[in-house]
Amino acid sequence: MADGGFTKLPGGSVVVALTLPRPLGEGGIRVLVHAANRQRALTRLRNLGLRAVYLRGNTAPPTPDEVTAVLHHPDGLVWRTAPDRGGELWHPIAALLRPAAPAPS
């Protein structure tokens, strides 16, 4: 189960933050989604192929810096490794979902 939470913004929208296990390697990834409500935020992730994503509770809501990062991104959907390793920048979700390059022959 993912560790995460949400923050409701003054305009009525929400920022959802989830820490998901990394498919390959140790640690995990922290994903931030800006949407009209929590259900739409989770639907955005499920539509990208992250089918088993659920938010139960509000144990790890986004920090103010995380909210700022996702609000300033045009897609409203960013990620980075968790825990943060030395000030790593946020990446667009396309960088995570992009297939790995084939090995050179």
N, C-alpha and C positions, 0 to 999 in steps of 0.2 A: 504494500500500500504506500502511496506517495505521502510525503510529509509536506504540508503546505498551509496556505491560508489566503485571505483576501482582505482588501481594503476598499471601502465604498468612498468614492470621490464626491465632492460637493455638487457636481453636475448630475449625479445619479448613476454614472457608470462605475465599474469596478475594475480593480487590478487584482488578478489571481496569480499567486506564486506557488509553484510546485517543485519539490525536489524529487527527482526520479532517479532510479538506479541506472547507471550507464551500461548499455548493452555489452560493450567490450572494454575491459579495463577496470581499475578500481575507482571507488568514489561514485559520484553521481553528477547530475546536471541540474541546474536551477533554471526553470522555465518561467517566464513572465508573460502574461496575456492581458491585454486591455480589451474590454468588451462592455456591452450594454448591461449584462448581468452575469452571474456565476455560471448559469446553464449555458449561455452562449460562449463563454470563455472555454468551457470544457468541450463544447461541440466543435469549436475551432481546432482544438488539439486532436480530437477524435477524427475529424475530417482529414487531418494530415497523416493519419495512420497510427496514432498513439491511442489505440482502442481501449485499453484497460486503465484509463486515467479517471480517478475519482477524487473528490475533495470531501473529506470527512472532518469536520471541525475547523478550527482556526488556530492550529498549533504553531505555525510559522508564517505569519502574515508578511507581506513585502515591507521592506524598510523604506523610508522616505527616498533614499538614493535609488532603490530599485524602481519605485514608482516613477521618479523623474526619468530614469533610463527608458522605460517602456513607453512613456508618454511622448518622448522626443523621437522615437523610432517611427518611420512612416507606416510600417506594417502593424505596429502595436503587439509584436510577438518576438521576443528575444530569449537567448539562453547563454549560459556560461557554466564552467565546471563548478562543482560544489564539493567541498568548501572552496571559497575564493582563494586562489593561489597567487598572491603578490599583485593584486590590482589588475587582474585580467579584464579586458574589455568585453562588453556584451556583443554577441554575434547574432546576425539574423537567423531565423529558424531554417531558412533554405540551406545554410552552411551545415546544419546538423543532419538534414534529411537527404543531402546530396550523396549519391552513391560513390563509394570509394573508387579511386582511379585504378585501372588494371595494372598489375605488376609488370614491369618491363621484361621483355623476353631476352 
